[in-house]
Amino acid sequence: MCVVVPSYKNYKRFRYFFNLHTITQQHYSNYHVVIIDDASNDQGVRNLEQEVKGYPEIREKVTLVKNDNR
């Protein structure tokens, strides 16, 4: 199963962390998460990258796509 999470300027609400946590806490473990950032100018993606690096059990299950242009 692949879960695609579009995102834009979600730093203030910490939506990145909420979405990732909700997905990874499911009982089903055969998944891959693709988070697509649409050229946000906040720090959300950078913080999420650090968060994913800190959890080796999900590191290979998450792909971050950062669009440079809107």
N, C-alpha and C positions, 0 to 999 in steps of 0.2 A: 504494500500500500504506500502511496506517495501522498504526502500532505503538502500543499502549496499555500504559503502564507504571504500575501502581498502586504506591503507596509510602506508608510510614508509619514515621516515626522511623528514617531511614536515614543520618543525619548521621555517626554514629560509624564506620560501615563504608564511607562514601563511595559507597554503592550508586548514587546519582544519577549521579555522574560515570562510574562503570564502565558502567552501562546506556547512557548517552548515547554514550559513546565506542565501545562495541561496535556500536551501531546505525549510527553515522555512518561507521564504517570499512568498511562493506560495499561491494561493487562496484556493487550496485544503487543508483541515485541517485534514483529516483522514489518517495519515501517522505515520510511526515509522522509525527512522534512526538507523542503526547499523554501527558504525565506528570500523573498524578492524585495529589495529596497529600491524605490523609485527616486533616486538622487536626493535623498533627504539631506538637509544641511545641519542636522542635529547630531548628537553623539550616540544615538541609539545603536547603529550598526557596529560601531567600534566597541561599545560595551558588550554587545551580544557576542562578538568574536572572542573577547576575553572570557566571557562566561562559558562558551562552548569549549574553549581550550582547557578550562579548569575541570571538565568532566569527561574523562577518557571514554566512559561507557556510552556517551552519546556523540562524541566527536565525529565518528565515521558515519553517523546517521543524519547529520545536518549539513546542508549545503547553503552557503550564503551567496546570493547573486546581487551585486551592487551595480545598478545602472548609473552611468555618469551623466546622461542627458535626460531631461524630462520630456 
